[in-house]
Amino acid sequence: MLLLLSLLTLQACSTKFQPLPGFETTSQFGEQVRTFTNDFGVRIHVNAPASDKLARHNDVTLVFYGLPNGNTIEQTVGRKIKEGDDWHFDIQHIGAQTRFLRNVITNESLVVAYLENDLKSWPAWRKKHGDQEIPKILASVTKLFGGSVKKTILTGHSGGGSLTFGYLNTVETIPRDIHRIGFLDSNYAYETSLHRDKLIQWLKDSEQHSLLIFAYHDDVALLNGKTFVSASGGTWGRSHLMRKDFESEFSFREDTMDEIKTWSARNNRLRFFLKENPEKKIYHTVQVERNGFIHLVLAGTPHENIGYQYFGSRAYTNHIGD
């Protein structure tokens, strides 16, 4: 009997900590990773927690992160800068911000899927391929975790937001398991006729659904002494349009602190974080670097602004990989 119990215990332990099929384990953090490319030129890198942590927290929250124009997956994940490295490795640090989040969110497993394409631009990729393949691309990642994915987050930076809007264009109703949608200075592709009603209905469908928009006053920013974004075409302009579109359904509260203007509705389930820009600087990726991804995941939860502050100093420095 004791031998049988020992064998059963050993079997349970070996099953509990079994790595995900087809994934490799990183040497520095023990994370489980897998990278593959599909027939449409989309390269996907999936980063999951270490096998023991994934086993302890069976419910998976899966984040789809559309890459910004011109960036690679490796640059988006980020690492400690070495001599000769491209500066892009030190401007987003989604890998380190994810590790910070995993230390905070302890009742579920946070998995991030980075989506890059061979054109290095989601707007260009959509122009070439259309939108109809996007749900299949996302499903190819979800199926890796069987039925463990309970929540999905759609997000991305810069042109990566185009991937989210492309997905929204393919569905009549946004699925309920998508519990958070966030735009990190990436809502350029928002169109009232295509997206307003879907987003409003989705927000009304569940108190668990959150929509977060991050932008800065980009149409006054200067590059070589000249503006480079139109008043209506930048994220500042698109954010104001989105608010105007939503005001017929939701009442907003306004706050301003440290040049961050916040518009909130739906018990903080609908939030705009708008960086004012009196110095006319370019804050496009700074919004991500300064804890933007962390805030996108934690805003509206009991963990909001605990151990970090949006647009504050980097809270994830100790989690940056080599």
N, C-alpha and C positions, 0 to 999 in steps of 0.2 A: 504493500500500500504506500509506504513512504517513497519507494522507488518510482511508483506511478505518479505520485504527486510532484516529485522532483522533475520528472520528465515533462509533465504538463506545464509546470511553472517555467521550465527552460524553454518549452515551445512557445508559450505566451510571450515571454520576454523577447525571443528572437523575432516573433511576428510583430510585436509592438514597435521595435526599433528598425524594422526592415526599410531600407531606402526605397525611394520611388523608382519604379522600373524605368530604365533608360536615362536616369539622372546621374550626374557625377557629384562628388562631394568636394567642396573647396577646402584647401588646406588651412587657410587662415581663420575662417569663421565656421567651418563645418556646414555651410549652406548647401542645399541641393540645387543644382543648376542643370539646365538642358537648353541647347540651342539648335534650332532647325530652320530650314528655309522651304517655303511652299512653292507651288507652280506659278504663283503670281508675283514672284520677286519679293515676297515679304519674309524678312528674317526675324525670328522670334526668339527671345531669350527669356526663359522662365527661371525665377529665383524663388525658392521655397525655403522655409526654415530647416534647421538640422532635423534629421529623422526622428530623434527622440522628442523634440518639441512639437513636431507635426503630429506625432502619434498621441501626445498628451492632449492636444487641442484639435480634435478631429474636424470641427467645423472650419471651413476655409473661407476667408474673404479674399477674393481674387481681384487684383487691380490691373486694368489694362492701361498702359502708359504709352500714348502715341508720341513718338520722338519729334523733337523740333527739326525744322529744316536744316539740312547740312550736317547734322550730328550723327555719330555712330552710337551703337548700344554701349560700347565700352566707355565712350566719353560721357554718356548720360549717367551710367552707373557711377563713374568717378573714381578717383584714387589719389593717393598722395603724389604730388608733382615731383618728378625727377628732372634732372638737367636734360634739356632737349625735348621735353614733353610738350605736346600741343596744349595751349591754355584751355581748350574746351574740356579737358579732364577735371578742371577745378571750378566749374561754374554751376553745376546742378547737384551732384552728389545724391542722386536718388538712392543709390545703394546704402550710403551711410544714414540717410534719413529713414530708410526702411528699417535698418537695424535699431535706430532710436525708437521707432514706433513699436517694434516687436518687444522691446523692454517695457513699454507702456501698456500695450494691449495684450493681456495675459490669458484671456479666456477664449481666444480663437487664433487660428494660424493665418498670418498675413503673407500672401503670395503676390509677387509683382511680375507681370509679363510685359517686357519691353518690345515694342513693335517698330521696326525699321523697314524701309523698303529700298529697292535698288535705285530709285530716283532721288533718294534722300529728301523727299518732299511728299507729304500726304496730299496736299492740293494737286500736285502734278500727277501722283499715282491715281487719284480718283478721276482726274480728267482722262487718263489713259484707259483705266479698267472699269470705271463706274463704281457703283456702291453695292451691287448685289452680292458680291463675294465676301463682303466684310463680316456678316453674321457667321459664315462658315469658318472664316479665319479665327474669330473669337471662340467659336465652338471647338476648334481643334485644340485649343489650350484647356478649355473647361473640362473636356473629356479625360484629360490626363489625371484628374483627381476624382474620377467616378462621380458619385453623388455627394461628395463632401463639400462642394462649393455651395454655400448658403447665401452669400452676399457677393455682389459684383460692384466694382467701382470703375466708371469710365472717366478717364482724364488724359491729359497730355499738355505739352507746352508748345507755344508758338504754333507752327503749322500742324502740330500733333492734334490740336483741337479739331481739325478738319476730319480726322478719322472718326471722332465721336459723332459729329454732325452727319457724316456719311452713313454711320450705323443708324442714326435716328431716321434718316430718309428711307430706310428699308422696312421699317416696322409701322404698323398702324397705331399700335399701342406700345408704349415702353414697358417691357416686362417688369413684374413686381420684384423679382430677385435683384434687379439693379437698384441698389438702395442709395447710391450716391453718384452724382455726376459733378465733375469739377473742371473748370477751365483756368489753367495757369497762364494768364495773358495769351489766351488762345481761342477767343470766341469770334474771330474774324468772319467765319462762315455762317454766323447766325442769320437766319432769314425769318421774318415774322410769319410769312405764309406757310413755311415748311415746319417750323419748330415751336412756335408759341403755344398752340393748342395742345400739342403732345406733352410739352413740359408742364403746363399748368395741370392737365389731367393727371399726369404721373405724380405731381406733388400732392394732389388731392387724394390720390388712391391710398396713401399710407402715411402715417405720422413718422415712419422710419425713413422716408425718402427725403434726401437733401440735395439741393442744388447750390453750388458755390462758384462764384465768379471772381477772379483776381485780375485786376487791370491797373494801369497807371496812366497819367495824363500824357499820352504819347504824341498827340498832335501838336504839342508845344515843344517837344524834345528836339534838340539840335544835333545834327551830325555834320561836322565840318562847317558849322555856322549856319546850316540850313535845316528847315523842317523836312521830314521825310515820310510822314503819315498824314493822311487827310483827316479832317474833323469827323467824318462819318465812317471812314473805313477802318480806323484803328480800334483797338480794344476799348478805349475810353468811350468812343462814339457808339460802338456796338453795345456796351454795357448800359449806357443811357437809353438806348433803344429798347433793350430787354426790360429795363425797369418800366419804361412807359408802357410796354406791352403787357406787363404783369399787374400794373396798378389797377386795372379794372376788376381784378380778382382778389388782390391781396393788399393789405395796408402795411406800409413800411414805416419803420422807426429809423431815424438817422442819428449817428454819433460820429464825432471826429476826435481822434487822438493821435498825436505825433504824426500829423499829415496823412493819416490813414482814415479815409472817410468810409464808414460802414453803413450800408443799408440792410435792414433785417426785416424779415416777415416770416409767417408760419412758425412761430415759436423758434426762431433762429434756424429753421430748416431751409430757408431761402436767404442767402447772404451775398452781398457784394462787398468786396474789399478793394477800395479804390485809392491808390497812392497819388496824392497831389504832387505837383512837380514845379514849384516856384523857381527852382534853379535850372529848369529845362534840361535835365540830365536824361540819360537812357537807362531805364530800370527794367528792361525787358526780361532778362534772365536773373537779375538780382532778386526779383520776387520769388523765384524758385530757390535760389541759393540761400536766402535768408529765411529758412524754415518754411518755405511755401508749401512743399509737399506734405510736411508734417501737419501744418495747419489745415490743409485740405482734408486730411483724414480725420483729424481730431476736433475740428470746429463744430460746435453744437453738441459735444459730448462732455461728460464730467471731467475729461482730461484736457480740455481746451486751455491753452496758455499755462499749463503746469510743467515747469522744467524747460520751457522755451517761450519765445514770443515771436509772433509773426513780424517780419522785417526787423527783428533784433539780431544779435550776434549769432553765429552758427551754434546751434545746440548739440550738434552731432559730430563735432570734431574728433572725439575719441573713437568714433565708429568708422572713420575713413580707412579704407583698405590700402594695402601697399600696391 
